[in-house]
């Protein structure tokens, strides 16, 4: 059984939020997710505040050759840090300062998010204009730089919040496309070759091991329908973050769950309106646990309830509603109380 930094079902966020005020977002998270705080991402601030830009800024701190700049299609690696890289690093430092301010004395799990190696390779261009995904050597170099960047990031956060149990969520939204070979080339006339699972898995495992070696809890977030759960679970990840409102391979999920892996279960829509009942917010987990024969308290304790990804597009009112719902759903799974809020 894996040792998780939580002992009972809780609620937290995925990462991104609407708005541009870092301190306001940090205070919101500290208030609404008080027993499982996460670092916020505010992509509305512009390039560099997004998931790819933020991680690119972290890579550049390891080596200048992984600096980034914006292009009409997104991001490109460049040999020296310019204004785009510096802006990304500034946004991250601003967010870490805000996080530190609201976590004085905090002793619970604290989650950071970072783009994963395959998503970085699928999105960021090389000087040729092609994505790094085209070059196996570039993919390995990006993964190696990411490992070092994460060690640095974990050390920095540990200095800021010394009593927290650090959790690192490696976001891989493009992984399924990478495995399928459906990422388009620069010309738009073809797609990059599919990456074999036997190639993809060791790269991810290296990142998981680097996080664990730094004393943090490592997991992978893949929000695609039918994510490759067996592959993800085989990387050494301590937890998987999945969208429970999309199609999942129940056999693979059941095997991972039963093995003791933690689950960050996205059961609350990232965008919505009104009020979501506690029972409905917890239903995807409860119903699946019942079907799989994993309804005992020990298995439900492995689950953390989250919204689905994409909350940067939500209204401020819905963000509070969603956080209230994940907390309420977690209480239902713990058996603290029965959910009885009406939906309006």
Buried (B, 14 or more C-beta within 10 A) or exposed (E): EEEBBBEBBBBBBBBBBBBEBBBBBBBBBBEBBBBBBBBBBBBBBBBBBBBBBBBBBBBBBBBEEBBBBBEEEBBBBBEEBEEBBBBBBBBBEBBBEBBBBBBEEBEBBBBBBBBBBBBBBBBBBBEEEBBBBBBEEBBBBBBBBBBBBBBBBBBBBBEBBEEBBBBBBBBBBBBBBBBEEEBEBBEEEEBBEBBEEEBBBEBBBBBBBBBBEBEBBBBBBBBBEEBBBBBBBBBBBBBBBBBBBEEBBEEBBBBBBEEBBBBBBBBBBBBBEEBBBBBBBBBBBBEBBEEBEBBEEEBBBBBBBBBBBBBBEBEEEBBBBBBBBBBBBBBBBBEEEEBEBEEE
